[in-house]
Amino acid sequence: MTDNTHQAENEIHEGEIIPPSEIKGNPLSLSPYTKALIKGWEEGVPKPSISSTKISVSQTVSFLAFLYEKMRNAIDFKEEHLIRRASIERIIKRRMLLNENGRDISELLIKELLWARYYENNTIGEEKIGQIQAIIDKYFFIRNEIGAGRSSREQERIASFIIEVMSCEIEENLSPNPRREAFINFAYQLIRPHLAPFDDDVLTRDIQVYIAVERTFSHSDDSLIRYELLKLMLPEITQISWKTADKILPKLYDVYQDIEKNLYHPLSDKIRNYVKKQIPPYLILLDVFNQNPQTIESILADEEKLKNKVDQSCRKRYEETKDRLRRTGIRSFIYIILTKVVFAFILEIPYDLYVVKSISYMPIVINVIFPPALMAAILLTVSVPGDENTRKIFNLIKSIVSINPEDPQLSKNAFVAGKKIKTKSPLFTAMFSALYLFTYLLSFGSIIYILTQLKFNPVSQGIFIFFVTLVTFFAFKVISITQEYLVVDKEGPLTPILDLFFLPVMRVGQWLSGEVLTKFNFLIFIFDFIIEMPLKAIVEVVDEWVHFVRLKKEEIV
C-alpha cells in the first residue's frame, strides 16, 4: 500500500462527509465490463404509462387486507423482498380452488395486491389487466400441455414449478427492475473465473456460480432462481403467448428437469459458501450505483471520490443492518410466540389434563418464555462491522471495477469446489465422526437431563426441544444478516466452545425448518384457508359495493 493510500484513509473519519467538489484523487482504469454496466445503468428503468386509467380500490377495506397481510407475513419466515411474490403465488393458488385454469382472475389479483398495499393505490394502469391475464393463460396452457400423460406426482411438481415462475413473471411485469439483472450478471461475470470447472464441465460451473450469486447477493429463493434460470435457458419464454407456446413445448420439460437438477447440485452449498465471502464489496458497489446513477462514471474513475462514497454507503448500511436485525428479530419473536401458544393449547395442556391428570404450570410457563428469551439473548450479542471492514471493502471495489474477468491469469488460482479433502488417516476420520456424534449426545442429553429435573413430562420436553432448536436456527439466520457486509472475519475466544454445543442444536433446527415447518405449518394453513378465504371474499364484496355507491353518486352529480 502506498503513502498516498495511507493518507487517503486518514482523510475520511467516521461521520465526516467530504463535498464532492473538494475530492480529487488518483484516476482508476475501468474495465470493459464496468463500462458496460455503467451504460446500462444510465438507461434507467422503464417508466409507467402516465396516460392510462389507473386501477383504484377502496382505502377503507384496504386497511383490513393490509392488516391481515402483516399478520400473515409474520408467520412466514421469508426475506422482506420476497414477500410480494409469495403473496402473488398464494393468491393464484387460492383462486385456483374455484377456477382451476385461472380464467379472468388478473383484475382480482391486481386488486388484492392493491388492497394489501404491495403497490400504492392508483399506480397500476388498466392495461396491466390484459398483460397479467396473458401471462396467466400462457403458463396454465404450458402446465396442461407438459403435464399431460405423466404421473399425478410429477404433475404436482410441474404445477408447482409453473405457478412459481408465473408469479415471478407477474411481479416482474408489474414492477420491472432491469438494473437488478444487470448487476447480478456483472457480479456473476467477475466471480465466475475464480472457480474452476467441475471435471471440465464449464456449463455446470457457470450455472452453479449464477445460482450462488442469486442466493447470496440477491437473497433470491428457489422460486425466483427457477424463473431466472428459465429465462436464461429459454429467453423467449417471456415473449410468447399461449397461442405461440407450442414452439417451446418440446424442450420445456427438459429445461425444467435441468433447472431442478442444478438447484440441488451436490456442490451447490460449497460454491454458495465460497461466493458468499466475495459478495460484500458488490453490495456496497451496488449502493454507490443506486445513489449516484447520473455521475457514477466520474465517481468510479476517481479514487478519492469513490472512497468517500464507499465510506458513506458502508456507514449507512451498518446502521440499516441494526434496524433490519431488529425487524427480523421481532418477526421471528412473533412467529415463535404464536406457534408456541397454539402448541400449548393443542398438545401440552390436553396431555396434562387427560394423561397426567393435573396441569404443571412451570413447564408451560418455561416453554412459553424461554424460546423467545433465548432469541433475544442471542441477538443482543450481535455487533455490526467497523472501519477496518470498510477499508477492505474499498480496496476490493477498486479491484472489481478495474479487473477484466477475461484475463487468463485469474483462472490460475481458481477455487476447486469439487476437490476432495484428504484426511490424514482413516483413524482420524473415525475419531472425528465419533466426536461429532458425541456432541449431539452431549447437547441433547444435557437438555433432557435439566428438563427432567424440572419435572417436564415427555410432551413438554419434546415441545421445548422443538422450539429451542428452531430458535437457535432462526437466530443463526438472523445473525447472518449482520455478516452480509462482513469482510473482516472476527471470531471470539469462546466461539469454538459454543459451536460444540450449539452446532447439533442448529442442525436439528435446520432440518425441522426445512422438512417439517415448510410442509406442515398449520398456522399457515389456518391463515390461508380458514381466515384468508372468507376475509378476502368479504373485502371483495365491500370494495365492489363502495365502487357501486361511488358510481351512483356520480350519476346524481
Residue pairs with C-beta under 8 A, 6 or more apart in sequence:
4 26
8 25
8 303
8 304
8 307
9 307
9 391
11 18
11 304
12 18
12 307
12 308
12 311
14 315
14 387
15 315
17 308
17 312
18 308
20 305
20 308
23 302
23 304
23 305
23 308
24 302
24 304
25 302
25 303
25 304
25 305
25 306
25 307
26 302
26 303
26 304
27 301
27 302
27 303
28 300
28 301
28 302
28 303
28 306
28 398
28 401
28 402
29 402
30 38
30 297
30 300
30 301
30 401
30 402
31 401
31 402
31 403
31 404
31 405
32 404
33 186
33 189
33 190
33 404
33 405
34 186
34 300
34 400
34 401
34 402
35 297
37 182
37 183
37 186
37 289
38 296
38 297
38 300
40 178
40 179
40 182
41 179
41 182
41 289
41 293
41 296
42 293
42 294
42 296
43 178
44 179
44 293
45 176
45 177
45 178
45 179
46 176
46 178
48 123
48 125
49 125
49 127
52 125
52 126
52 127
53 125
53 126
54 122
54 123
54 124
54 125
54 126
55 107
55 110
55 111
55 114
55 122
55 124
55 125
55 126
55 128
55 129
56 114
56 121
56 122
57 111
57 114
57 115
57 121
57 543
58 542
58 543
58 546
58 547
59 121
60 542
60 546
61 115
61 539
61 542
61 543
61 546
62 114
62 115
62 116
62 117
62 121
64 535
64 539
65 112
65 115
65 116
65 117
65 535
65 536
65 539
66 115
66 116
66 117
68 116
68 531
68 532
68 535
69 87
69 116
69 117
69 118
71 527
72 527
72 528
72 532
73 83
73 331
74 331
74 334
74 335
74 338
75 334
75 335
75 338
75 339
75 521
75 523
75 524
75 527
76 83
76 86
76 524
77 331
77 332
77 335
77 474
77 477
77 513
78 86
78 221
79 219
79 221
80 327
81 219
82 219
82 220
82 221
82 224
84 113
84 118
84 171
85 167
85 168
85 171
85 223
85 224
86 167
86 223
87 113
87 116
87 118
88 109
88 113
88 167
88 170
88 171
89 163
89 164
89 166
89 167
89 223
90 528
91 109
91 112
91 113
92 102
92 105
92 109
92 136
92 163
92 166
92 167
93 163
94 528
94 532
94 533
94 536
95 102
95 105
95 108
95 109
96 102
97 533
99 105
101 140
101 144
102 136
102 137
102 140
103 137
104 133
105 133
105 136
106 128
106 129
106 130
106 132
106 133
106 136
107 129
108 540
109 132
109 170
110 124
110 128
110 129
110 132
110 174
111 540
111 543
112 536
113 119
113 124
113 174
114 120
114 121
114 124
115 539
115 543
119 174
119 175
124 174
128 173
128 174
131 173
132 170
132 173
132 174
134 241
134 242
135 166
135 169
135 170
135 173
136 166
136 170
137 241
137 242
138 240
138 241
138 242
138 245
139 162
139 163
139 165
139 166
139 169
140 162
140 242
141 242
141 245
142 162
142 242
142 245
142 249
142 252
143 158
143 159
143 162
145 245
145 249
146 158
146 249
146 252
146 253
146 256
147 154
147 155
147 158
147 159
150 158
158 256
161 226
161 256
161 259
161 260
164 222
164 223
164 226
164 227
165 223
165 226
165 227
165 230
167 223
168 223
168 224
168 226
168 227
169 227
169 238
172 227
172 238
179 289
179 290
180 218
181 228
183 282
183 286
183 289
184 213
184 214
184 217
184 218
187 213
187 217
187 279
187 282
188 209
188 210
188 213
189 405
190 400
190 403
190 405
191 209
191 213
191 275
191 278
192 205
192 206
192 209
192 405
193 405
193 406
193 407
193 410
193 411
193 414
194 278
194 410
194 413
194 414
194 415
195 205
195 209
195 271
195 274
195 414
195 415
195 416
195 417
196 205
196 411
196 414
196 415
196 416
196 417
196 418
197 204
197 205
198 204
198 205
198 208
198 267
198 417
198 418
199 418
204 262
204 265
207 229
207 262
208 262
208 265
208 267
208 268
208 271
208 417
209 271
209 275
210 228
210 229
210 232
211 225
211 229
211 262
211 263
211 268
211 271
211 272
212 268
212 271
212 272
212 274
212 275
212 276
213 275
213 279
214 220
214 224
214 225
214 228
215 225
215 272
216 272
216 275
216 276
216 279
217 275
217 279
217 282
217 283
218 224
220 228
222 263
225 263
226 259
226 263
229 259
229 262
230 237
230 255
230 259
231 237
231 238
233 255
233 258
233 259
234 248
234 251
234 252
234 255
236 247
236 248
237 248
240 247
240 248
262 268
267 417
267 418
270 417
271 417
274 415
274 417
279 484
280 389
280 393
280 396
280 484
280 485
280 486
280 487
281 393
281 396
281 397
281 400
281 487
282 400
283 317
283 484
283 485
284 310
284 313
284 314
284 317
284 393
284 397
284 485
285 397
285 400
285 401
287 313
287 316
287 317
288 296
288 299
288 300
288 306
288 309
288 310
288 313
288 397
289 296
291 309
291 313
292 299
292 309
298 305
299 305
299 306
299 309
300 306
300 401
303 398
306 394
306 397
306 398
306 401
307 394
310 390
310 393
310 394
310 397
311 390
311 394
314 385
314 389
314 390
314 393
314 485
315 390
317 485
318 384
318 385
318 386
318 485
319 384
321 384
321 481
321 482
321 484
321 485
322 384
324 481
325 379
325 382
325 478
325 481
325 482
328 478
328 481
329 375
329 376
329 379
329 478
332 375
332 471
332 474
332 475
332 478
333 372
333 375
333 376
335 474
336 371
336 372
336 375
336 467
336 470
336 471
336 474
337 368
337 372
338 523
339 467
339 523
340 367
340 368
340 371
340 463
340 467
341 368
342 522
342 523
343 367
343 463
343 466
343 467
344 364
344 367
344 368
344 463
347 459
347 463
348 363
348 364
348 367
348 459
348 460
348 463
349 359
349 364
351 457
351 459
351 460
352 358
352 359
352 360
352 364
352 457
353 359
355 457
356 457
360 455
360 457
360 460
362 454
362 455
363 451
363 454
363 455
363 456
363 457
363 460
363 464
364 460
366 454
366 464
367 460
367 463
367 464
367 467
370 464
370 468
371 467
371 468
371 470
371 471
372 471
374 468
374 471
374 472
374 475
375 471
375 474
375 475
378 471
378 472
378 475
378 479
379 475
379 478
379 479
382 478
382 479
382 482
383 482
384 482
384 485
385 482
385 485
385 486
385 487
385 488
388 488
389 485
389 486
389 487
389 488
392 487
392 488
393 485
393 487
396 487
403 410
423 429
439 500
439 501
439 503
439 504
440 504
442 500
442 501
442 504
443 501
443 502
443 504
443 505
444 465
444 504
444 505
446 501
447 464
447 465
447 468
448 461
448 465
451 460
451 461
451 464
452 461
456 464
465 508
466 512
468 505
469 505
469 506
469 508
469 509
469 512
470 509
470 512
470 513
470 517
471 509
472 502
472 505
472 506
472 509
473 505
473 506
473 509
473 510
473 512
473 513
474 509
474 513
476 506
476 509
